[in-house]
């Protein structure tokens, strides 16, 4: 049975993940662009990355041209954690990610995976776009989370 026959498309699922993870009035004290250096991003993913570019006040994005990969980190209020973790939309899979922060899990829909990590009073979302091998993507997201969380000590 194809996705359309089940009544929901991958695009709709991705949209739902973004909407479910949209911050309300998040005003994180940490500057997300200071959590990772271009060298740390490159070591985790491969490629040459420039300086992180702010995404509003709650996110940061690093980009490499060849291969074309985008890494993002977003900060969310902890009040959203239970909703994020419980949001089991059709076609999504939540997988525990032990050893990161106070709690962590991956959400996967099709070939897209996001790592959610709760640490203290902030929820961190780590996303690597452009890595086709899901295991490598998840490994890179975990490495990035470990590096970023080390900055918080």
C-alpha positions in Angstrom: 0.0 0.0 0.0 1.5 3.3 -0.9 1.6 6.4 1.4 -1.2 8.2 -0.4 -3.5 5.2 0.0 -2.9 5.3 3.7 -4.1 8.9 3.7 -0.9 10.7 4.7 2.1 11.6 2.6 5.8 11.8 3.7 5.5 15.6 3.1 2.6 15.8 5.5 4.5 13.8 8.1 7.5 16.1 7.8 5.3 19.1 8.1 3.7 17.6 11.2 7.1 17.0 12.8 8.1 20.6 12.2 4.8 21.9 13.6 4.9 19.7 16.7 8.4 20.9 17.4 7.7 24.6 16.8 8.7 26.6 19.9 6.2 28.7 21.7 8.0 31.5 23.6 11.4 29.9 23.7 14.0 32.3 24.9 17.0 30.0 25.5 20.0 31.6 27.2 22.4 29.7 25.2 23.4 31.0 21.7 22.9 27.9 19.5 25.7 29.1 17.1 28.2 28.9 20.0 27.4 25.2 20.7 29.4 23.9 17.8 32.4 25.0 15.7 32.7 24.5 12.0 35.6 22.0 12.8 33.3 20.0 15.1 30.6 19.8 12.5 33.1 18.8 9.8 34.6 16.1 12.0 31.1 14.6 12.7 29.7 14.8 9.1 32.6 15.3 6.7 33.1 18.3 4.3 34.0 21.9 4.9 31.6 24.0 6.9 31.4 27.7 7.3 30.5 29.6 10.4 27.1 28.8 11.9 24.3 31.1 10.7 21.5 32.1 13.1 18.0 30.8 12.5 16.0 33.4 14.4 17.0 33.5 18.1 16.6 29.8 18.8 18.6 28.0 16.0 21.7 27.8 14.0 22.7 26.2 10.7 26.0 25.1 9.2 26.4 24.3 5.5 28.9 22.6 3.3 28.8 22.8 -0.5 30.5 19.6 -1.5 29.0 17.4 -0.4 25.9 19.5 0.1 25.0 19.0 3.8 23.2 21.2 6.2 23.4 20.8 10.0 20.9 22.5 12.3 20.6 22.9 16.0 17.4 24.3 17.5 16.6 25.1 21.1 13.1 24.6 22.6 11.4 25.1 25.9 11.3 22.0 28.2 7.5 22.4 28.4 7.4 20.9 24.9 9.3 17.7 25.8 6.4 15.5 26.7 4.4 16.5 23.6 7.4 15.9 21.3 8.1 12.5 22.9 4.5 11.4 22.8 3.8 12.5 19.2 3.6 9.1 17.5 2.3 10.2 14.1 1.5 7.5 11.5 4.7 6.4 9.8 7.0 7.8 12.5 9.3 5.8 14.8 10.7 7.0 18.0 14.0 5.3 19.1 15.7 6.0 22.5 19.1 7.6 22.3 20.7 6.7 25.7 23.6 8.5 27.2 22.7 12.0 26.0 21.5 14.7 28.4 18.7 13.9 30.8 16.7 12.1 28.1 17.0 11.7 24.3 15.4 10.0 21.4 15.4 10.0 17.6 12.2 10.5 15.5 12.3 9.0 12.1 9.9 9.4 9.2 11.0 7.8 5.9 14.7 8.7 5.5 14.5 11.8 7.8 15.7 11.6 11.3 15.8 14.2 14.1 17.6 13.8 17.4 15.8 15.4 20.4 17.8 15.9 23.6 16.5 17.3 26.9 19.2 18.8 29.1 18.2 20.8 32.1 15.8 23.6 31.1 16.3 23.3 27.3 15.4 20.8 24.6 17.9 20.6 21.7 17.1 19.3 18.2 19.9 18.1 16.1 19.3 17.5 12.4 21.7 16.6 9.6 20.3 17.0 6.0 22.0 15.5 3.0 23.5 12.3 4.5 21.7 9.5 2.7 22.8 6.6 5.0 20.5 6.8 8.0 22.9 5.1 10.4 25.6 7.7 9.5 23.1 10.5 9.9 22.1 9.2 13.3 25.8 8.8 14.3 26.6 12.3 13.2 23.6 13.7 15.1 24.7 11.9 18.2 28.3 13.1 17.9 27.1 16.7 17.4 24.8 16.4 20.5 27.8 15.1 22.6 30.0 18.0 21.4 27.3 20.6 22.0 26.3 19.3 25.4 30.0 19.3 26.5 29.8 23.1 26.0 27.2 23.4 28.7 29.3 22.1 31.5 
